[in-house]
Each structure stands twice: as structure tokens, then as C-alpha cells.
Amino acid sequence: MSLAFFDMDGTLVGGDTNNITLHHFVKLGIAPSDMLVKLSECEQKFFEGALDINDFVRFAVTPLVKLSKDEQYKVLHETVRDLIIPLIKPGAKRALDFHKKRGDRVFIVTSTCDYIVEHVASLLGISDFIAAPMEKVEGRLTGKQCGIVPYQGDKVKRINEIINKEGLSLEDSYAYGDTINDLPMLMMCSHRFAVDPNEKLLNHPDIKSLEIVDWTK
């Protein structure tokens, strides 16, 4: 059994799930519109590889903290189902189908908060994901972070934790990502794919070690 690691935003999804969800939360009235200003600043830093990811995940969760467990589940499930799943790239669907037919173990590995990723994974039929761990008490988000966010080199750290714990192997492993934040994960695997890479990744020296693919069609 081979392992396949997929970044989410910009790789599986033709868009940014944090942007999609927060704009929707503003529209629903559960987040103030001024959060969009900081979101824009954070997005720019993310693509530059300079974002303080721990500060960001604690910022991103704030609109949900005031909601009940059932309200949190409803708004997240409906947002992912209606606004994110329709943006799954055609190439991503083909790649997921390829790995599922081979019997590979598929992981989503993303710095996006786990309360979003769990819905994406479930709706795509993916059992495993590694995401920003956010605390829940009796099923309700508290707004606190409770572990290491898989961002840049910490993607590798979180992947290695699972590999060592479960006795898995990276032999014949696959990795897919679209920015320099994914490079550490890409470089640890046998088969490395730059999916619709942004300019900063295209200009990185390690791009020569990656296979560039277009998943937009």
C-alpha cells in the first residue's frame, strides 16, 4: 500500500477555503466584516511563506466560538457542501480516483483548521487528514489551538508522527501541492507533483525536482 498526501487549498480545491468560509460567515452575520481586512493580509503572507500560522488559526475560528455544537456543525457542513466541494478540481478528482482504485492510503495535509477539513474529507470519501488541531469540549469549538499546525516543515513533522506510530513506509509515496509551503512535504516523497503552481513555487530551485501538472481541466 502506497501513501498519497494532498494539500487542500489550491491543490484539491480551486480556491482558498479560509477565504470562502470567512466571507460566507460575514454574509451569514456570524462574523464581522472587518475580519476580511486581516484575512486579506494573511493570505498575502501565506503565499509569500511568511504567515504566522498559529496566530491565523486562532483568528479564523473566532466566529464559530459563540455558536452551539449543533449550530457549528450545521454551518460548517453546509458551507463545505455547497461552496467548497463544487470547487474540487477536475484533475484532483482523477488523482483521488487513481489512488483509491490502487488501494493507496490517501491523506489531506493542510494548515487549514480541522473543523473544516473533516467535512471536506468526509464528503470526498477520504478517511485520513492532518490539519490544524483545534480544541473541542463536548463537541464544541473553544477557540483554542491544541497541537502543531501542519504548515511548511511541520507538515513533514506531522506526517512522520503518523508514519512512525503506524509503521508505514514512504516507499512509492506521492505528494501534491501548489505553493512553497508544500515543498517540505513534496520533497519527502517518491513522486512529487506541483499542481498548478504559483509563481513563487515556479521560481524556486526545487521546481526542477517536481512534475508540474494542470488540474484545472
C-alpha positions as CSV (number, residue, x, y, z in Angstrom):
1,M,0.0,0.0,0.0
2,S,1.4,3.4,-1.1
3,L,0.7,6.7,0.7
4,A,-0.7,9.8,-1.1
5,F,-0.6,13.2,0.5
6,F,-2.7,16.0,-0.9
7,D,-2.5,19.7,0.1
8,M,-6.0,21.1,0.1
9,D,-6.3,24.8,-0.8
10,G,-5.2,25.5,-4.4
11,T,-4.4,21.8,-4.9
12,L,-7.6,19.8,-4.3
13,V,-9.8,22.9,-4.1
14,G,-9.7,25.6,-6.8
15,G,-9.8,28.3,-4.2
16,D,-9.0,29.1,-0.6
17,T,-11.3,27.5,1.9
18,N,-10.4,30.1,4.6
19,N,-11.4,32.9,2.2
20,I,-14.6,31.1,1.2
21,T,-15.7,30.2,4.7
22,L,-15.0,33.6,6.3
23,H,-16.7,35.6,3.5
24,H,-19.7,33.3,3.9
25,F,-19.7,33.8,7.7
26,V,-19.8,37.5,7.2
27,K,-22.7,37.1,4.8
28,L,-24.5,35.0,7.4
29,G,-23.9,37.6,10.0
30,I,-21.8,35.4,12.4
31,A,-18.5,37.2,11.6
32,P,-17.9,41.0,11.4
33,S,-16.9,42.4,8.1
34,D,-13.7,43.9,9.4
35,M,-12.3,40.3,9.7
36,L,-11.9,40.3,5.9
37,V,-9.2,43.0,6.1
38,K,-7.0,40.8,8.3
39,L,-7.8,37.8,6.1
40,S,-6.5,39.6,3.0
41,E,-3.3,40.5,4.8
42,C,-2.9,36.9,6.0
43,E,-3.5,35.5,2.5
44,Q,-0.7,37.6,1.1
45,K,1.7,36.5,3.8
46,F,0.7,32.8,3.2
47,F,1.6,32.9,-0.4
48,E,4.9,34.5,0.5
49,G,5.6,31.8,3.0
50,A,5.7,34.4,5.9
51,L,2.4,33.8,7.7
52,D,2.3,33.3,11.5
53,I,0.1,30.2,11.1
54,N,-0.6,29.9,14.8
55,D,-1.9,33.4,15.0
56,F,-4.0,32.8,11.9
57,V,-5.8,29.6,13.1
58,R,-6.8,31.3,16.3
59,F,-8.1,34.2,14.3
60,A,-10.0,32.0,11.9
61,V,-12.0,30.1,14.5
62,T,-13.4,33.1,16.4
63,P,-16.7,33.5,14.5
64,L,-17.7,29.9,15.5
65,V,-16.9,30.0,19.2
66,K,-20.2,31.7,20.1
67,L,-22.3,29.0,18.3
68,S,-23.6,25.8,19.9
69,K,-22.3,22.4,18.9
70,D,-25.3,21.8,16.5
71,E,-25.0,25.3,15.0
72,Q,-21.3,24.9,14.4
73,Y,-21.8,21.5,12.7
74,K,-24.7,22.9,10.5
75,V,-22.9,26.0,9.3
76,L,-19.7,24.1,8.6
77,H,-21.2,21.2,6.8
78,E,-23.5,23.3,4.6
79,T,-20.6,25.7,3.8
80,V,-18.3,22.9,2.7
81,R,-21.0,21.0,0.9
82,D,-22.4,24.0,-1.0
83,L,-19.4,26.2,-1.6
84,I,-16.2,24.1,-1.3
85,I,-16.9,20.7,-2.7
86,P,-18.2,22.2,-6.0
87,L,-14.7,23.7,-6.4
88,I,-12.8,20.4,-6.3
89,K,-10.6,20.5,-9.4
90,P,-11.2,18.0,-12.3
91,G,-7.6,16.8,-12.0
92,A,-8.0,16.3,-8.3
93,K,-11.0,14.0,-8.8
94,R,-8.9,12.0,-11.3
95,A,-6.0,11.7,-8.9
96,L,-8.1,10.7,-6.0
97,D,-9.8,8.1,-8.1
98,F,-6.4,6.8,-9.2
99,H,-5.2,6.3,-5.7
100,K,-8.5,4.8,-4.4
101,K,-8.5,2.2,-7.2
102,R,-4.9,1.3,-6.4
103,G,-5.9,0.8,-2.7
104,D,-3.5,3.6,-1.6
105,R,-4.0,5.3,1.7
106,V,-4.9,8.9,1.0
107,F,-4.3,11.9,3.3
108,I,-5.3,15.5,3.1
109,V,-2.5,17.5,4.7
110,T,-3.3,21.2,5.3
111,S,-2.8,24.0,7.7
112,T,-6.5,24.8,7.4
113,C,-8.4,24.1,10.7
114,D,-9.5,20.5,11.3
115,Y,-13.2,21.6,11.8
116,I,-13.3,22.5,8.0
117,V,-11.1,19.6,6.8
118,E,-13.2,16.9,8.5
119,H,-16.2,17.9,6.4
120,V,-14.1,18.1,3.1
121,A,-12.6,14.7,3.8
122,S,-15.9,13.1,4.6
123,L,-17.6,14.4,1.5
124,L,-14.7,13.2,-0.7
125,G,-14.7,9.8,0.9
126,I,-11.2,10.3,2.5
127,S,-10.6,8.7,5.9
128,D,-7.4,10.4,6.9
129,F,-6.4,14.0,7.2
130,I,-3.8,16.1,9.0
131,A,-4.9,19.6,9.8
132,A,-4.6,22.4,12.3
133,P,-5.9,20.9,15.6
134,M,-8.5,23.0,17.3
135,E,-9.8,22.2,20.7
136,K,-13.4,20.9,21.2
137,V,-15.1,20.4,24.6
138,E,-18.2,18.2,24.4
139,G,-18.1,18.6,20.6
140,R,-18.0,22.4,20.7
141,L,-15.1,24.5,19.4
142,T,-13.5,26.6,22.2
143,G,-11.3,28.8,20.0
144,K,-8.1,27.3,21.4
145,Q,-5.4,25.5,19.3
146,C,-4.4,22.1,20.7
147,G,-1.3,21.0,18.7
148,I,1.1,21.6,15.9
149,V,-0.3,23.1,12.7
150,P,1.0,21.2,9.6
151,Y,2.5,24.2,7.9
152,Q,5.7,24.2,5.9
153,G,8.3,21.9,7.7
154,D,5.7,21.0,10.3
155,K,3.8,19.1,7.5
156,V,6.7,16.7,7.5
157,K,6.8,16.5,11.3
158,R,3.1,15.6,11.5
159,I,3.4,13.1,8.6
160,N,6.4,11.4,10.3
161,E,4.5,11.1,13.6
162,I,1.8,9.0,11.8
163,I,4.4,7.0,9.8
164,N,6.3,6.1,13.0
165,K,3.3,5.4,15.0
166,E,1.7,3.1,12.5
167,G,4.8,1.6,10.9
168,L,4.0,3.0,7.5
169,S,6.5,3.5,4.6
170,L,7.2,6.3,2.2
171,E,8.4,3.9,-0.5
172,D,6.4,4.7,-3.6
173,S,4.8,7.6,-1.9
174,Y,3.0,10.5,-3.7
175,A,2.6,14.2,-2.7
176,Y,0.7,17.0,-4.4
177,G,1.0,20.7,-3.6
178,D,0.8,24.2,-5.1
179,T,3.0,26.6,-3.1
180,I,6.4,26.7,-1.4
181,N,4.7,25.9,1.8
182,D,4.2,22.4,0.5
183,L,7.8,21.9,-0.6
184,P,9.0,20.0,2.5
185,M,6.1,17.5,2.1
186,L,6.7,17.2,-1.6
187,M,10.4,16.6,-1.2
188,M,10.0,13.8,1.3
189,C,8.0,11.6,-1.2
190,S,9.0,9.5,-4.2
191,H,6.5,11.1,-6.6
192,R,6.3,14.9,-6.3
193,F,3.7,17.0,-8.1
194,A,3.4,20.7,-8.4
195,V,-0.3,21.3,-9.0
196,D,-1.0,24.5,-10.9
197,P,2.0,26.0,-9.0
198,N,2.0,29.7,-8.2
199,E,4.8,32.0,-9.3
200,K,6.9,31.7,-6.2
201,L,7.0,27.9,-6.4
202,L,7.7,28.0,-10.2
203,N,10.7,30.2,-9.5
204,H,12.0,28.0,-6.6
205,P,15.2,25.9,-7.4
206,D,13.4,22.7,-6.3
207,I,10.8,23.0,-9.0
208,K,13.3,21.0,-11.1
209,S,12.6,18.1,-8.8
210,L,8.8,18.3,-9.3
211,E,6.4,17.2,-12.1
212,I,4.2,20.1,-13.0
213,V,0.6,19.2,-13.6
214,D,-2.5,21.1,-14.6
215,W,-5.6,20.1,-12.7
216,T,-7.9,22.8,-13.9
217,K,-9.3,20.7,-16.7
